[in-house]
Amino acid sequence: MPSRQHHYVPRFYLKRFSQDPKRINIYNIQRRLAKRNVSLRQQCSKPNFYRDQNIEDALSRMEAQAALACNTLTNQDPSDMPKAMLEFIATQHLRTPAQAKVREAMQRKFLELTTQSDETAEALRETFGVIAPDLMPVYNLLMLDDVVEAIKDLKFLVLNADVDVFITSDNPVFKYNQYCQGVQKFGTTGAGQTGLQIFLPLSPRDQLVLYDGKVYDHVKSRTPNAKDIDTINSLQVVSAEDNLYFSEWNLLERIESLVASETLQRADDSTVLEEFNSDEDDYESLLHFYTEIPNLGMDLSFLQIKRRALRVPLKKRITSLRQQNAGANQRGRVGQSKTYSTLAARI
């Protein structure tokens, strides 16, 4: 069977950042090279990335609803977040090669830590269901329902700029936690984490921001200032695997400046595995998985931390979940029995 291109960032989304429905401006971070009016067809795609065309077809059906939801958010200013948009955010976060690499790194470090022999490795594979690298994107998508459930309580706002200023990337969903900013050696961007923020560019003039309403207040207007724009665009520079996408060629100079300033914030491997040995049992230990986020010194004009939240000690902030029943995945304990997500149900 001939290979088919599977998209991990949908074309409808990239078209929103292009003045031509078939072409887009691109900046490759690794090569520090910009190209003008590149064909959209092959962007953010890989042959047989999901291993099964049925999965790509199911994602395409979800994308059709997400396209409508994007239009609703940018044109109608709804009071409630469309469910299709939550599904799109969760799916888009889980489905990229960058996220597959995160999961691969976690699994690899777990095996390196616990494997003492080939026999042990095989036993672990049978017990924990070790996932082959080429199946990791599909495995990630099985967590779709859990992520949607965890983030549905977040408040949202759509920032509106007067001109084309926002860029996007091949890994466009970015999670941050300004409330726990500067914390090291601890994960603070789990889907149920207190203080979570999620950023997703919707168009060159529109930026979607989800935030923990118990921690942050939306202040002032929805028009970002110049500092906000640079901060938000730098998120795409940090999260992108390879490419940035933008509409106006005159943004190139600013993009090059952001890439130069944020290079040190980009990490080839941001995953961390720590083992804490038991004082009572030499054969027992606790494993702590998390993904490190850079300290971006975020200070946005349109969000401020509430006074009550500021009074909470930092140590308590980093261990706090927004919901008491936040998914076990946030604590690194993935159940052995897993039901298929909404995605699989639509295949």
C-alpha positions as CSV (number, residue, x, y, z in Angstrom):
1,M,0.0,0.0,0.0
2,P,1.5,3.4,-1.0
3,S,2.3,5.7,1.9
4,R,0.0,8.7,2.6
5,Q,0.9,12.0,4.1
6,H,-0.6,12.4,7.5
7,H,-0.9,16.0,8.9
8,Y,-0.1,16.7,12.5
9,V,-1.0,20.4,12.2
10,P,-4.1,20.7,10.0
11,R,-4.0,22.7,6.8
12,F,-7.2,24.6,7.7
13,Y,-5.2,26.0,10.7
14,L,-2.1,26.9,8.7
15,K,-4.2,28.6,6.1
16,R,-5.4,31.0,8.7
17,F,-1.8,32.4,8.8
18,S,-1.5,32.7,5.1
19,Q,-2.6,35.4,2.6
20,D,-2.6,32.7,-0.1
21,P,-4.7,29.5,0.5
22,K,-2.0,27.4,-1.0
23,R,1.2,29.1,0.2
24,I,2.7,30.4,3.4
25,N,5.8,32.1,4.7
26,I,8.1,29.9,6.8
27,Y,11.1,30.3,9.0
28,N,13.2,27.2,9.9
29,I,14.8,27.7,13.3
30,Q,17.5,25.0,13.0
31,R,18.8,26.4,9.7
32,R,18.0,30.1,10.5
33,L,16.5,30.3,7.0
34,A,13.3,32.0,5.9
35,K,11.3,31.1,2.7
36,R,8.6,33.1,1.1
37,N,5.3,31.6,-0.3
38,V,6.2,27.9,0.4
39,S,3.6,25.4,-0.6
40,L,1.2,24.5,2.2
41,R,0.6,21.0,1.0
42,Q,3.6,19.3,2.6
43,Q,3.9,21.4,5.7
44,C,3.5,19.6,9.1
45,S,3.0,16.2,7.6
46,K,4.8,12.9,7.6
47,P,4.2,9.6,5.7
48,N,1.9,7.3,7.6
49,F,2.5,9.3,10.8
50,Y,-0.6,7.7,12.5
51,R,0.0,4.3,11.0
52,D,-3.6,4.0,10.0
53,Q,-5.5,6.2,7.5
54,N,-8.7,5.7,9.6
55,I,-7.1,7.8,12.3
56,E,-6.2,10.6,9.9
57,D,-9.8,10.5,8.6
58,A,-11.2,10.7,12.1
59,L,-8.9,13.6,12.9
60,S,-10.1,15.3,9.7
61,R,-13.7,15.1,10.8
62,M,-12.7,16.6,14.2
63,E,-10.8,19.4,12.3
64,A,-14.0,20.3,10.4
65,Q,-15.7,21.1,13.7
66,A,-12.6,22.9,15.0
67,A,-12.5,25.1,11.9
68,L,-16.0,26.3,12.7
69,A,-15.1,26.8,16.4
70,C,-12.1,28.9,15.4
71,N,-14.4,31.1,13.3
72,T,-16.8,31.4,16.2
73,L,-14.1,32.5,18.6
74,T,-12.7,35.1,16.3
75,N,-15.9,36.5,14.8
76,Q,-18.7,36.1,17.4
77,D,-17.0,36.5,20.9
78,P,-18.9,33.6,22.5
79,S,-19.4,33.5,26.3
80,D,-18.7,29.7,26.4
81,M,-15.8,27.8,24.9
82,P,-17.0,25.5,22.1
83,K,-16.4,21.9,23.0
84,A,-14.9,21.3,19.5
85,M,-12.3,23.9,20.4
86,L,-11.3,22.1,23.6
87,E,-11.0,18.9,21.6
88,F,-8.9,20.7,19.0
89,I,-6.6,22.1,21.7
90,A,-6.2,18.8,23.4
91,T,-5.7,16.9,20.1
92,Q,-3.2,19.5,18.7
93,H,-1.2,19.3,21.9
94,L,-1.0,15.5,21.8
95,R,-0.6,14.8,18.1
96,T,2.7,16.5,17.1
97,P,6.1,14.8,16.7
98,A,7.4,17.1,19.4
99,Q,5.0,15.6,21.9
100,A,5.7,12.1,20.7
101,K,9.4,12.7,21.5
102,V,8.5,13.9,25.0
103,R,6.6,10.6,25.6
104,E,9.4,8.6,24.0
105,A,12.0,10.3,26.2
106,M,10.0,9.5,29.4
107,Q,9.7,5.9,28.4
108,R,13.4,5.5,27.5
109,K,14.5,7.1,30.8
110,F,12.2,4.8,32.7
111,L,13.7,1.7,31.0
112,E,17.2,3.0,31.5
113,L,16.6,3.4,35.2
114,T,14.8,0.2,35.8
115,T,16.4,-2.2,33.3
116,Q,19.3,-4.3,34.5
117,S,19.1,-7.1,31.9
118,D,17.4,-8.1,28.7
119,E,15.1,-10.3,30.8
120,T,14.1,-7.4,33.0
121,A,13.5,-5.2,30.0
122,E,11.2,-7.9,28.5
123,A,9.3,-8.2,31.7
124,L,8.8,-4.5,31.9
125,R,7.5,-4.5,28.3
126,E,4.9,-7.2,29.2
127,T,3.9,-5.5,32.5
128,F,3.7,-1.9,31.4
129,G,3.0,-2.2,27.7
130,V,6.1,-0.4,26.4
131,I,5.1,1.6,23.3
132,A,7.1,1.4,20.1
133,P,8.3,4.8,18.9
134,D,6.3,4.8,15.7
135,L,3.1,4.1,17.7
136,M,3.7,7.0,20.2
137,P,1.6,9.6,18.3
138,V,-1.4,7.2,18.4
139,Y,-0.8,6.4,22.1
140,N,-0.7,10.1,22.9
141,L,-4.1,10.6,21.3
142,L,-5.6,8.0,23.5
143,M,-5.3,10.6,26.3
144,L,-7.6,13.0,24.5
145,D,-10.6,12.6,26.7
146,D,-8.6,12.9,29.9
147,V,-7.0,16.2,28.7
148,V,-10.4,17.7,27.6
149,E,-11.9,16.8,30.9
150,A,-9.0,18.4,32.8
151,I,-9.0,21.7,30.9
152,K,-12.7,22.4,30.5
153,D,-12.8,24.4,33.7
154,L,-10.3,27.0,32.4
155,K,-11.5,30.5,31.5
156,F,-10.6,31.9,28.2
157,L,-10.1,35.1,26.3
158,V,-9.2,36.0,22.7
159,L,-6.7,38.8,22.2
160,N,-7.3,41.0,19.1
161,A,-4.5,42.9,17.4
162,D,-5.2,45.7,14.8
163,V,-2.6,44.3,12.4
164,D,-1.0,40.9,11.6
165,V,1.4,40.3,14.4
166,F,1.0,36.7,15.7
167,I,3.0,33.8,14.4
168,T,2.5,30.0,14.8
169,S,4.5,26.9,14.5
170,D,4.6,23.1,13.9
171,N,3.8,22.7,17.6
172,P,1.4,25.5,18.3
173,V,-0.2,24.7,21.6
174,F,2.0,26.1,24.4
175,K,1.4,25.4,28.2
176,Y,2.9,27.7,30.8
177,N,2.4,28.5,34.5
178,Q,3.1,32.1,35.4
179,Y,1.9,31.4,38.9
180,C,4.7,28.9,39.5
181,Q,7.2,30.8,37.3
182,G,10.8,30.1,38.1
183,V,10.2,26.7,39.8
184,Q,12.9,24.2,39.1
185,K,12.9,20.4,39.4
186,F,9.2,20.1,39.4
187,G,6.5,19.9,36.8
188,T,4.0,22.7,36.8
189,T,2.1,22.4,33.5
190,G,0.0,19.3,34.0
191,A,-3.5,19.6,32.6
192,G,-5.0,19.8,36.1
193,Q,-2.3,22.0,37.6
194,T,-3.2,25.2,39.5
195,G,-2.1,28.3,37.6
196,L,-2.1,26.6,34.2
197,Q,-2.2,28.8,31.1
198,I,-2.6,27.6,27.5
199,F,-1.8,29.7,24.5
200,L,-2.8,29.0,20.9
201,P,-2.6,31.5,18.0
202,L,-5.9,31.5,16.0
203,S,-4.8,33.9,13.3
204,P,-2.2,36.6,12.7
205,R,-4.5,39.0,14.6
206,D,-6.1,36.6,17.2
207,Q,-4.6,34.8,20.1
208,L,-6.5,32.3,22.3
209,V,-5.5,32.2,26.0
210,L,-6.9,29.7,28.5
211,Y,-6.2,30.4,32.1
212,D,-7.0,29.3,35.7
213,G,-9.7,31.7,36.8
214,K,-9.0,31.1,40.5
215,V,-5.5,32.4,40.1
216,Y,-5.6,35.0,37.3
217,D,-7.8,38.0,36.6
218,H,-8.3,39.4,33.1
219,V,-7.6,43.1,33.3
220,K,-7.7,46.0,30.9
221,S,-8.6,45.3,27.2
222,R,-8.1,42.5,24.8
223,T,-5.7,44.4,22.7
224,P,-2.1,43.2,23.4
225,N,0.7,45.7,23.7
226,A,4.1,45.4,21.9
227,K,5.6,43.5,24.9
228,D,2.7,41.1,25.1
229,I,3.1,40.3,21.4
230,D,6.8,39.6,21.7
231,T,6.2,37.4,24.7
232,I,3.4,35.4,23.0
233,N,5.4,35.0,19.8
234,S,8.4,33.8,21.8
235,L,6.3,30.9,23.1
236,Q,6.1,29.6,19.5
237,V,9.8,30.0,19.1
238,V,10.4,27.9,22.3
239,S,7.8,25.2,21.4
240,A,8.4,24.8,17.7
241,E,10.1,21.6,16.6
242,D,11.5,23.1,13.3
243,N,9.3,25.7,11.7
244,L,7.6,29.0,12.4
245,Y,4.8,30.2,10.1
246,F,3.8,33.8,9.5
247,S,1.6,35.9,7.2
248,E,3.4,39.2,6.6
249,W,7.0,39.1,5.3
250,N,7.8,42.3,7.2
251,L,7.6,40.3,10.4
252,L,10.8,38.4,9.5
253,E,13.2,40.8,11.2
254,R,11.3,40.6,14.5
255,I,11.1,36.8,14.2
256,E,14.9,36.6,13.7
257,S,15.4,38.7,16.8
258,L,13.1,36.5,18.9
259,V,14.8,33.3,17.7
260,A,18.2,34.8,18.6
261,S,17.0,35.8,22.0
262,E,15.1,32.6,22.9
263,T,17.6,30.0,21.5
264,L,18.8,29.1,25.0
265,Q,15.2,28.4,26.2
266,R,14.8,25.7,23.6
267,A,15.6,22.2,24.9
268,D,16.4,19.1,22.9
269,D,15.0,17.0,25.8
270,S,13.0,18.7,28.5
271,T,11.8,15.5,30.2
272,V,13.1,14.6,33.7
273,L,12.8,11.4,35.7
274,E,13.8,11.4,39.3
275,E,13.9,8.4,41.7
276,F,13.2,8.7,45.4
277,N,14.2,5.6,47.4
278,S,12.2,4.4,50.2
279,D,13.7,4.6,53.7
280,E,11.8,1.5,54.8
281,D,12.2,-0.8,51.8
282,D,15.3,-1.1,49.6
283,Y,13.2,-2.6,46.8
284,E,10.7,0.3,46.7
285,S,11.0,3.7,45.3
286,L,9.0,6.6,43.9
287,L,9.5,7.8,40.3
288,H,8.7,11.4,39.5
289,F,8.3,12.3,35.8
290,Y,7.9,15.8,34.6
291,T,8.6,18.2,31.7
292,E,10.7,21.2,32.5
293,I,9.4,24.6,31.3
294,P,11.7,27.5,30.7
295,N,11.5,30.6,32.9
296,L,10.3,33.2,30.5
297,G,9.8,35.9,33.0
298,M,6.2,36.3,31.7
299,D,4.5,39.5,32.7
300,L,1.3,40.0,30.6
301,S,-0.6,43.3,30.6
302,F,-4.0,41.5,30.3
303,L,-3.6,38.9,33.1
304,Q,-2.7,39.5,36.7
305,I,-2.4,37.1,39.6
306,K,-5.1,37.6,42.2
307,R,-4.1,38.9,45.6
308,R,-5.4,35.9,47.4
309,A,-3.4,33.6,45.1
310,L,-0.3,35.6,45.7
311,R,-0.5,34.9,49.4
312,V,-0.1,31.1,48.8
313,P,3.4,29.9,49.5
314,L,5.3,28.7,46.3
315,K,5.7,25.2,47.8
316,K,2.0,24.9,48.1
317,R,1.3,26.3,44.6
318,I,3.4,23.7,42.9
319,T,1.6,20.7,44.5
320,S,-1.9,22.1,44.1
321,L,-4.4,20.8,41.5
322,R,-7.4,22.7,40.3
323,Q,-9.7,19.7,40.7
324,Q,-9.6,17.2,43.5
325,N,-10.2,14.4,41.0
326,A,-7.7,15.6,38.5
327,G,-6.6,12.7,36.3
328,A,-4.0,10.2,37.6
329,N,-1.9,11.0,34.5
330,Q,-1.1,14.4,36.1
331,R,0.7,12.5,38.9
332,G,2.5,10.2,36.5
333,R,0.4,7.1,37.3
334,V,-1.1,5.8,34.0
335,G,-3.6,3.0,34.5
336,Q,-3.0,-0.3,32.8
337,S,-6.6,-0.6,31.5
338,K,-7.4,2.4,29.2
339,T,-10.6,3.0,27.3
340,Y,-10.4,4.4,23.8
341,S,-11.0,8.1,23.6
342,T,-13.5,10.0,21.6
343,L,-11.1,9.9,18.7
344,A,-11.0,6.1,18.6
345,A,-14.8,6.0,19.0
346,R,-15.1,8.0,15.7
347,I,-12.8,5.8,13.7
